[in-house]
């Protein structure tokens, strides 16, 4: 994973970027608290469409950029269902 200075457009938090062996990208952001992460996930997922997909567990937000179901299944196993 590589550190990101900004996740760009619309992300003020620094985070990490990982690329899967299937070519999908995963961005991981840690917020100071759960409510900050929830607010960001709710705002982003309601304006997103089909991709990217947003996940949250506690104060961690994960953005899945891609459509590989293997990546989606793995993220859901760890983080729970994606935000709709």
Biopython code that builds the backbone (N, CA, C, O; Angstrom):
import numpy as np
from Bio.PDB.StructureBuilder import StructureBuilder

atoms = [
    (1, "UNK", "N", (0.836, -1.167, 0.000)),
    (1, "UNK", "CA", (0.000, 0.000, 0.000)),
    (1, "UNK", "C", (0.879, 1.227, 0.000)),
    (1, "UNK", "O", (1.978, 1.230, 0.554)),
    (2, "UNK", "N", (0.376, 2.266, -0.631)),
    (2, "UNK", "CA", (1.125, 3.506, -0.662)),
    (2, "UNK", "C", (0.343, 4.600, 0.054)),
    (2, "UNK", "O", (-0.881, 4.664, -0.052)),
    (3, "UNK", "N", (1.064, 5.474, 0.796)),
    (3, "UNK", "CA", (0.361, 6.555, 1.489)),
    (3, "UNK", "C", (-0.144, 7.579, 0.487)),
    (3, "UNK", "O", (0.474, 7.811, -0.551)),
    (4, "UNK", "N", (-1.269, 8.183, 0.812)),
    (4, "UNK", "CA", (-1.837, 9.234, -0.023)),
    (4, "UNK", "C", (-1.830, 10.534, 0.759)),
    (4, "UNK", "O", (-2.149, 10.541, 1.948)),
    (5, "UNK", "N", (-1.483, 11.599, 0.129)),
    (5, "UNK", "CA", (-1.585, 12.887, 0.796)),
    (5, "UNK", "C", (-3.037, 13.315, 0.830)),
    (5, "UNK", "O", (-3.494, 13.892, 1.816)),
    (6, "UNK", "N", (-3.751, 13.042, -0.214)),
    (6, "UNK", "CA", (-5.175, 13.358, -0.257)),
    (6, "UNK", "C", (-5.817, 12.313, -1.141)),
    (6, "UNK", "O", (-5.232, 11.904, -2.144)),
    (7, "UNK", "N", (-6.979, 11.888, -0.795)),
    (7, "UNK", "CA", (-7.644, 10.880, -1.598)),
    (7, "UNK", "C", (-8.314, 11.494, -2.816)),
    (7, "UNK", "O", (-8.835, 10.796, -3.685)),
    (8, "UNK", "N", (-8.287, 12.795, -2.852)),
    (8, "UNK", "CA", (-8.801, 13.590, -3.931)),
    (8, "UNK", "C", (-10.219, 13.411, -4.312)),
    (8, "UNK", "O", (-10.911, 12.609, -3.686)),
    (9, "UNK", "N", (-10.681, 14.073, -5.255)),
    (9, "UNK", "CA", (-11.584, 15.156, -4.970)),
    (9, "UNK", "C", (-12.579, 14.784, -3.903)),
    (9, "UNK", "O", (-13.196, 13.719, -3.937)),
    (10, "UNK", "N", (-12.718, 15.662, -2.982)),
    (10, "UNK", "CA", (-13.720, 15.497, -1.964)),
    (10, "UNK", "C", (-13.260, 14.812, -0.693)),
    (10, "UNK", "O", (-14.038, 14.705, 0.255)),
    (11, "UNK", "N", (-12.033, 14.348, -0.640)),
    (11, "UNK", "CA", (-11.531, 13.701, 0.570)),
    (11, "UNK", "C", (-10.486, 14.592, 1.211)),
    (11, "UNK", "O", (-9.457, 14.890, 0.605)),
    (12, "UNK", "N", (-10.750, 15.016, 2.434)),
    (12, "UNK", "CA", (-9.803, 15.877, 3.135)),
    (12, "UNK", "C", (-8.801, 15.058, 3.940)),
    (12, "UNK", "O", (-7.734, 15.558, 4.296)),
    (13, "UNK", "N", (-9.133, 13.818, 4.225)),
    (13, "UNK", "CA", (-8.290, 12.964, 5.058)),
    (13, "UNK", "C", (-7.193, 12.303, 4.238)),
    (13, "UNK", "O", (-7.396, 11.946, 3.078)),
    (14, "UNK", "N", (-6.033, 12.146, 4.855)),
    (14, "UNK", "CA", (-4.988, 11.328, 4.256)),
    (14, "UNK", "C", (-5.416, 9.875, 4.378)),
    (14, "UNK", "O", (-6.306, 9.553, 5.164)),
    (15, "UNK", "N", (-4.793, 9.002, 3.612)),
    (15, "UNK", "CA", (-5.163, 7.594, 3.692)),
    (15, "UNK", "C", (-4.141, 6.717, 3.018)),
    (15, "UNK", "O", (-3.020, 7.146, 2.746)),
    (16, "UNK", "N", (-4.525, 5.494, 2.750)),
    (16, "UNK", "CA", (-3.678, 4.517, 2.068)),
    (16, "UNK", "C", (-4.376, 4.056, 0.808)),
    (16, "UNK", "O", (-5.604, 4.024, 0.731)),
    (17, "UNK", "N", (-3.580, 3.702, -0.166)),
    (17, "UNK", "CA", (-4.107, 3.177, -1.415)),
    (17, "UNK", "C", (-3.484, 1.820, -1.671)),
    (17, "UNK", "O", (-2.267, 1.659, -1.583)),
    (18, "UNK", "N", (-4.321, 0.845, -1.988)),
    (18, "UNK", "CA", (-3.836, -0.493, -2.323)),
    (18, "UNK", "C", (-4.422, -0.886, -3.672)),
    (18, "UNK", "O", (-5.566, -0.553, -3.981)),
    (19, "UNK", "N", (-3.645, -1.583, -4.459)),
    (19, "UNK", "CA", (-4.163, -2.122, -5.715)),
    (19, "UNK", "C", (-4.166, -3.634, -5.600)),
    (19, "UNK", "O", (-3.166, -4.239, -5.213)),
    (20, "UNK", "N", (-5.301, -4.247, -5.940)),
    (20, "UNK", "CA", (-5.420, -5.696, -5.821)),
    (20, "UNK", "C", (-4.779, -6.377, -7.028)),
    (20, "UNK", "O", (-4.471, -5.732, -8.030)),
    (21, "UNK", "N", (-4.590, -7.656, -6.919)),
    (21, "UNK", "CA", (-4.038, -8.415, -8.049)),
    (21, "UNK", "C", (-5.010, -8.458, -9.218)),
    (21, "UNK", "O", (-4.634, -8.846, -10.324)),
    (22, "UNK", "N", (-6.258, -8.064, -8.983)),
    (22, "UNK", "CA", (-7.268, -8.063, -10.042)),
    (22, "UNK", "C", (-7.402, -6.688, -10.696)),
    (22, "UNK", "O", (-8.212, -6.509, -11.606)),
    (23, "UNK", "N", (-6.613, -5.724, -10.237)),
    (23, "UNK", "CA", (-6.628, -4.395, -10.832)),
    (23, "UNK", "C", (-7.543, -3.394, -10.153)),
    (23, "UNK", "O", (-7.554, -2.223, -10.531)),
    (24, "UNK", "N", (-8.314, -3.825, -9.159)),
    (24, "UNK", "CA", (-9.165, -2.895, -8.422)),
    (24, "UNK", "C", (-8.299, -2.108, -7.437)),
    (24, "UNK", "O", (-7.235, -2.568, -7.024)),
    (25, "UNK", "N", (-8.763, -0.935, -7.075)),
    (25, "UNK", "CA", (-8.072, -0.125, -6.076)),
    (25, "UNK", "C", (-8.934, -0.013, -4.838)),
    (25, "UNK", "O", (-10.163, 0.028, -4.906)),
    (26, "UNK", "N", (-8.253, 0.034, -3.699)),
    (26, "UNK", "CA", (-8.918, 0.180, -2.411)),
    (26, "UNK", "C", (-8.264, 1.350, -1.698)),
    (26, "UNK", "O", (-7.044, 1.398, -1.545)),
    (27, "UNK", "N", (-9.084, 2.285, -1.269)),
    (27, "UNK", "CA", (-8.587, 3.434, -0.506)),
    (27, "UNK", "C", (-9.096, 3.296, 0.919)),
    (27, "UNK", "O", (-10.272, 3.016, 1.151)),
    (28, "UNK", "N", (-8.190, 3.497, 1.868)),
    (28, "UNK", "CA", (-8.506, 3.300, 3.282)),
    (28, "UNK", "C", (-8.234, 4.602, 4.020)),
    (28, "UNK", "O", (-7.145, 5.167, 3.922)),
    (29, "UNK", "N", (-9.233, 5.073, 4.761)),
    (29, "UNK", "CA", (-9.098, 6.317, 5.510)),
    (29, "UNK", "C", (-9.511, 6.072, 6.951)),
    (29, "UNK", "O", (-10.557, 5.479, 7.214)),
    (30, "UNK", "N", (-8.684, 6.532, 7.882)),
    (30, "UNK", "CA", (-9.023, 6.450, 9.299)),
    (30, "UNK", "C", (-9.438, 7.837, 9.780)),
    (30, "UNK", "O", (-8.691, 8.804, 9.631)),
    (31, "UNK", "N", (-10.628, 7.926, 10.355)),
    (31, "UNK", "CA", (-11.134, 9.174, 10.900)),
    (31, "UNK", "C", (-10.908, 9.206, 12.398)),
    (31, "UNK", "O", (-10.595, 8.184, 13.009)),
    (32, "UNK", "N", (-11.067, 10.381, 12.988)),
    (32, "UNK", "CA", (-10.857, 10.509, 14.430)),
    (32, "UNK", "C", (-11.915, 9.759, 15.233)),
    (32, "UNK", "O", (-11.646, 9.291, 16.340)),
    (33, "UNK", "N", (-13.115, 9.647, 14.674)),
    (33, "UNK", "CA", (-14.171, 8.950, 15.405)),
    (33, "UNK", "C", (-15.168, 8.327, 14.432)),
    (33, "UNK", "O", (-15.160, 8.621, 13.237)),
    (34, "UNK", "N", (-16.012, 7.474, 14.962)),
    (34, "UNK", "CA", (-16.982, 6.744, 14.152)),
    (34, "UNK", "C", (-17.985, 7.675, 13.481)),
    (34, "UNK", "O", (-18.346, 7.463, 12.323)),
    (35, "UNK", "N", (-18.436, 8.702, 14.195)),
    (35, "UNK", "CA", (-19.444, 9.585, 13.605)),
    (35, "UNK", "C", (-18.889, 10.367, 12.415)),
    (35, "UNK", "O", (-19.622, 10.624, 11.461)),
    (36, "UNK", "N", (-17.628, 10.746, 12.450)),
    (36, "UNK", "CA", (-17.019, 11.429, 11.297)),
    (36, "UNK", "C", (-16.952, 10.498, 10.094)),
    (36, "UNK", "O", (-17.220, 10.913, 8.967)),
    (37, "UNK", "N", (-16.597, 9.249, 10.333)),
    (37, "UNK", "CA", (-16.545, 8.267, 9.247)),
    (37, "UNK", "C", (-17.941, 8.017, 8.698)),
    (37, "UNK", "O", (-18.125, 7.952, 7.483)),
    (38, "UNK", "N", (-18.924, 7.876, 9.575)),
    (38, "UNK", "CA", (-20.302, 7.628, 9.137)),
    (38, "UNK", "C", (-20.823, 8.768, 8.279)),
    (38, "UNK", "O", (-21.472, 8.543, 7.258)),
    (39, "UNK", "N", (-20.538, 9.984, 8.697)),
    (39, "UNK", "CA", (-21.004, 11.143, 7.949)),
    (39, "UNK", "C", (-20.377, 11.175, 6.550)),
    (39, "UNK", "O", (-21.060, 11.458, 5.566)),
    (40, "UNK", "N", (-19.099, 10.889, 6.468)),
    (40, "UNK", "CA", (-18.406, 10.898, 5.179)),
    (40, "UNK", "C", (-18.921, 9.773, 4.274)),
    (40, "UNK", "O", (-19.145, 9.996, 3.084)),
    (41, "UNK", "N", (-19.106, 8.588, 4.816)),
    (41, "UNK", "CA", (-19.598, 7.454, 4.036)),
    (41, "UNK", "C", (-21.004, 7.737, 3.524)),
    (41, "UNK", "O", (-21.298, 7.492, 2.355)),
    (42, "UNK", "N", (-21.872, 8.250, 4.386)),
    (42, "UNK", "CA", (-23.241, 8.550, 3.973)),
    (42, "UNK", "C", (-23.274, 9.572, 2.853)),
    (42, "UNK", "O", (-24.008, 9.411, 1.878)),
    (43, "UNK", "N", (-22.488, 10.611, 2.991)),
    (43, "UNK", "CA", (-22.473, 11.671, 1.982)),
    (43, "UNK", "C", (-21.928, 11.158, 0.657)),
    (43, "UNK", "O", (-22.494, 11.452, -0.396)),
    (44, "UNK", "N", (-20.845, 10.403, 0.690)),
    (44, "UNK", "CA", (-20.213, 9.917, -0.542)),
    (44, "UNK", "C", (-21.047, 8.836, -1.217)),
    (44, "UNK", "O", (-21.202, 8.854, -2.438)),
    (45, "UNK", "N", (-21.589, 7.892, -0.443)),
    (45, "UNK", "CA", (-22.310, 6.787, -1.062)),
    (45, "UNK", "C", (-23.619, 7.249, -1.683)),
    (45, "UNK", "O", (-24.063, 6.669, -2.674)),
    (46, "UNK", "N", (-24.243, 8.270, -1.127)),
    (46, "UNK", "CA", (-25.501, 8.752, -1.698)),
    (46, "UNK", "C", (-25.291, 9.485, -3.016)),
    (46, "UNK", "O", (-26.218, 9.593, -3.819)),
    (47, "UNK", "N", (-24.076, 9.991, -3.248)),
    (47, "UNK", "CA", (-23.814, 10.709, -4.495)),
    (47, "UNK", "C", (-23.039, 9.867, -5.500)),
    (47, "UNK", "O", (-22.765, 10.341, -6.602)),
    (48, "UNK", "N", (-22.683, 8.654, -5.160)),
    (48, "UNK", "CA", (-21.833, 7.830, -6.032)),
    (48, "UNK", "C", (-22.540, 7.063, -7.110)),
    (48, "UNK", "O", (-21.941, 7.424, -8.123)),
    (49, "UNK", "N", (-23.228, 6.433, -7.384)),
    (49, "UNK", "CA", (-23.791, 5.565, -8.374)),
    (49, "UNK", "C", (-23.383, 4.144, -8.089)),
    (49, "UNK", "O", (-23.460, 3.683, -6.951)),
    (50, "UNK", "N", (-22.952, 3.454, -9.112)),
    (50, "UNK", "CA", (-22.608, 2.046, -8.932)),
    (50, "UNK", "C", (-21.195, 1.848, -8.392)),
    (50, "UNK", "O", (-20.975, 0.927, -7.605)),
    (51, "UNK", "N", (-20.257, 2.655, -8.774)),
    (51, "UNK", "CA", (-18.883, 2.537, -8.283)),
    (51, "UNK", "C", (-18.345, 3.943, -8.146)),
    (51, "UNK", "O", (-18.597, 4.758, -9.033)),
    (52, "UNK", "N", (-17.646, 4.271, -7.132)),
    (52, "UNK", "CA", (-17.040, 3.405, -6.135)),
    (52, "UNK", "C", (-18.041, 2.909, -5.098)),
    (52, "UNK", "O", (-19.149, 3.428, -4.961)),
    (53, "UNK", "N", (-17.601, 1.879, -4.373)),
    (53, "UNK", "CA", (-18.393, 1.325, -3.291)),
    (53, "UNK", "C", (-17.753, 1.727, -1.971)),
    (53, "UNK", "O", (-16.528, 1.744, -1.853)),
    (54, "UNK", "N", (-18.576, 2.051, -0.978)),
    (54, "UNK", "CA", (-18.092, 2.523, 0.311)),
    (54, "UNK", "C", (-18.438, 1.533, 1.407)),
    (54, "UNK", "O", (-19.536, 0.978, 1.449)),
    (55, "UNK", "N", (-17.471, 1.325, 2.295)),
    (55, "UNK", "CA", (-17.641, 0.443, 3.449)),
    (55, "UNK", "C", (-17.190, 1.213, 4.680)),
    (55, "UNK", "O", (-16.359, 2.117, 4.597)),
    (56, "UNK", "N", (-17.754, 0.837, 5.825)),
    (56, "UNK", "CA", (-17.323, 1.456, 7.069)),
    (56, "UNK", "C", (-17.326, 0.436, 8.178)),
    (56, "UNK", "O", (-18.227, -0.396, 8.277)),
    (57, "UNK", "N", (-16.313, 0.508, 9.006)),
    (57, "UNK", "CA", (-16.273, -0.284, 10.241)),
    (57, "UNK", "C", (-15.636, 0.621, 11.285)),
    (57, "UNK", "O", (-14.446, 0.930, 11.218)),
    (58, "UNK", "N", (-16.443, 1.037, 12.247)),
    (58, "UNK", "CA", (-15.943, 1.971, 13.256)),
    (58, "UNK", "C", (-15.514, 3.272, 12.615)),
    (58, "UNK", "O", (-16.282, 3.887, 11.874)),
    (59, "UNK", "N", (-14.292, 3.695, 12.895)),
    (59, "UNK", "CA", (-13.802, 4.956, 12.345)),
    (59, "UNK", "C", (-13.022, 4.780, 11.037)),
    (59, "UNK", "O", (-12.331, 5.698, 10.598)),
    (60, "UNK", "N", (-13.133, 3.614, 10.425)),
    (60, "UNK", "CA", (-12.436, 3.323, 9.168)),
    (60, "UNK", "C", (-13.428, 3.355, 8.005)),
    (60, "UNK", "O", (-14.496, 2.746, 8.068)),
    (61, "UNK", "N", (-13.061, 4.070, 6.952)),
    (61, "UNK", "CA", (-13.839, 4.084, 5.717)),
    (61, "UNK", "C", (-12.970, 3.465, 4.623)),
    (61, "UNK", "O", (-11.794, 3.801, 4.487)),
    (62, "UNK", "N", (-13.561, 2.562, 3.850)),
    (62, "UNK", "CA", (-12.865, 1.923, 2.744)),
    (62, "UNK", "C", (-13.662, 2.205, 1.474)),
    (62, "UNK", "O", (-14.880, 2.034, 1.432)),
    (63, "UNK", "N", (-12.949, 2.638, 0.450)),
    (63, "UNK", "CA", (-13.550, 2.921, -0.845)),
    (63, "UNK", "C", (-13.023, 1.888, -1.830)),
    (63, "UNK", "O", (-11.812, 1.775, -2.021)),
    (64, "UNK", "N", (-13.914, 1.138, -2.454)),
    (64, "UNK", "CA", (-13.527, 0.124, -3.437)),
    (64, "UNK", "C", (-13.774, 0.693, -4.824)),
    (64, "UNK", "O", (-14.915, 0.960, -5.203)),
    (65, "UNK", "N", (-12.709, 0.873, -5.569)),
    (65, "UNK", "CA", (-12.779, 1.373, -6.942)),
    (65, "UNK", "C", (-12.559, 0.194, -7.861)),
    (65, "UNK", "O", (-11.420, -0.201, -8.112)),
    (66, "UNK", "N", (-13.617, -0.359, -8.353)),
    (66, "UNK", "CA", (-13.532, -1.515, -9.222)),
    (66, "UNK", "C", (-14.812, -2.318, -9.124)),
    (66, "UNK", "O", (-15.742, -1.954, -8.405)),
    (67, "UNK", "N", (-14.844, -3.414, -9.858)),
    (67, "UNK", "CA", (-16.060, -4.218, -9.903)),
    (67, "UNK", "C", (-15.810, -5.711, -9.724)),
    (67, "UNK", "O", (-16.690, -6.519, -10.018)),
    (68, "UNK", "N", (-14.643, -6.088, -9.253)),
    (68, "UNK", "CA", (-14.342, -7.504, -9.101)),
    (68, "UNK", "C", (-15.076, -8.056, -7.889)),
    (68, "UNK", "O", (-14.877, -7.581, -6.771)),
    (69, "UNK", "N", (-15.916, -9.047, -8.101)),
    (69, "UNK", "CA", (-16.727, -9.609, -7.014)),
    (69, "UNK", "C", (-15.874, -10.284, -5.945)),
    (69, "UNK", "O", (-16.296, -10.368, -4.791)),
    (70, "UNK", "N", (-14.684, -10.766, -6.299)),
    (70, "UNK", "CA", (-13.809, -11.395, -5.295)),
    (70, "UNK", "C", (-13.345, -10.353, -4.279)),
    (70, "UNK", "O", (-13.269, -10.635, -3.083)),
    (71, "UNK", "N", (-13.040, -9.163, -4.752)),
    (71, "UNK", "CA", (-12.623, -8.079, -3.861)),
    (71, "UNK", "C", (-13.807, -7.646, -3.006)),
    (71, "UNK", "O", (-13.675, -7.455, -1.797)),
    (72, "UNK", "N", (-14.954, -7.496, -3.639)),
    (72, "UNK", "CA", (-16.172, -7.105, -2.924)),
    (72, "UNK", "C", (-16.508, -8.111, -1.831)),
    (72, "UNK", "O", (-16.834, -7.717, -0.711)),
    (73, "UNK", "N", (-16.435, -9.399, -2.136)),
    (73, "UNK", "CA", (-16.723, -10.447, -1.151)),
    (73, "UNK", "C", (-15.751, -10.383, 0.032)),
    (73, "UNK", "O", (-16.160, -10.535, 1.183)),
    (74, "UNK", "N", (-14.482, -10.162, -0.252)),
    (74, "UNK", "CA", (-13.475, -10.089, 0.812)),
    (74, "UNK", "C", (-13.720, -8.874, 1.710)),
    (74, "UNK", "O", (-13.628, -8.971, 2.934)),
    (75, "UNK", "N", (-14.031, -7.735, 1.095)),
    (75, "UNK", "CA", (-14.306, -6.532, 1.883)),
    (75, "UNK", "C", (-15.548, -6.724, 2.749)),
    (75, "UNK", "O", (-15.560, -6.331, 3.915)),
    (76, "UNK", "N", (-16.584, -7.323, 2.186)),
    (76, "UNK", "CA", (-17.802, -7.545, 2.961)),
    (76, "UNK", "C", (-17.587, -8.536, 4.103)),
    (76, "UNK", "O", (-18.217, -8.417, 5.154)),
    (77, "UNK", "N", (-16.713, -9.501, 3.905)),
    (77, "UNK", "CA", (-16.417, -10.476, 4.968)),
    (77, "UNK", "C", (-15.753, -9.784, 6.175)),
    (77, "UNK", "O", (-15.982, -10.169, 7.322)),
    (78, "UNK", "N", (-14.941, -8.774, 5.903)),
    (78, "UNK", "CA", (-14.223, -8.074, 6.976)),
    (78, "UNK", "C", (-14.992, -6.869, 7.507)),
    (78, "UNK", "O", (-15.030, -6.636, 8.715)),
    (79, "UNK", "N", (-15.609, -6.098, 6.598)),
    (79, "UNK", "CA", (-16.198, -4.812, 6.966)),
    (79, "UNK", "C", (-17.719, -4.796, 7.043)),
    (79, "UNK", "O", (-18.308, -3.839, 7.546)),
    (80, "UNK", "N", (-18.351, -5.849, 6.549)),
    (80, "UNK", "CA", (-19.810, -5.859, 6.478)),
    (80, "UNK", "C", (-20.264, -5.348, 5.128)),
    (80, "UNK", "O", (-19.438, -5.026, 4.275)),
    (81, "UNK", "N", (-21.577, -5.269, 4.925)),
    (81, "UNK", "CA", (-22.099, -4.888, 3.615)),
    (81, "UNK", "C", (-21.736, -3.463, 3.223)),
    (81, "UNK", "O", (-21.553, -2.593, 4.074)),
    (82, "UNK", "N", (-21.636, -3.245, 1.928)),
    (82, "UNK", "CA", (-21.321, -1.897, 1.443)),
    (82, "UNK", "C", (-22.497, -0.984, 1.716)),
    (82, "UNK", "O", (-23.634, -1.434, 1.852)),
    (83, "UNK", "N", (-22.208, 0.301, 1.793)),
    (83, "UNK", "CA", (-23.237, 1.303, 2.042)),
    (83, "UNK", "C", (-24.044, 1.515, 0.761)),
    (83, "UNK", "O", (-23.477, 1.569, -0.331)),
    (84, "UNK", "N", (-25.317, 1.632, 0.890)),
    (84, "UNK", "CA", (-26.185, 1.847, -0.272)),
    (84, "UNK", "C", (-26.550, 3.304, -0.400)),
    (84, "UNK", "O", (-27.276, 3.680, -1.321)),
]
sb = StructureBuilder()
sb.init_structure("model")
sb.init_model(0)
sb.init_chain("A")
sb.init_seg("    ")
for serial, (resi, resn, name, xyz) in enumerate(atoms, 1):
    if name == "N":
        sb.init_residue(resn, " ", resi, " ")
    sb.init_atom(name, np.array(xyz, "f"), 0.0, 1.0, " ", f" {name:<3s}", serial, name[0])
structure = sb.get_structure()
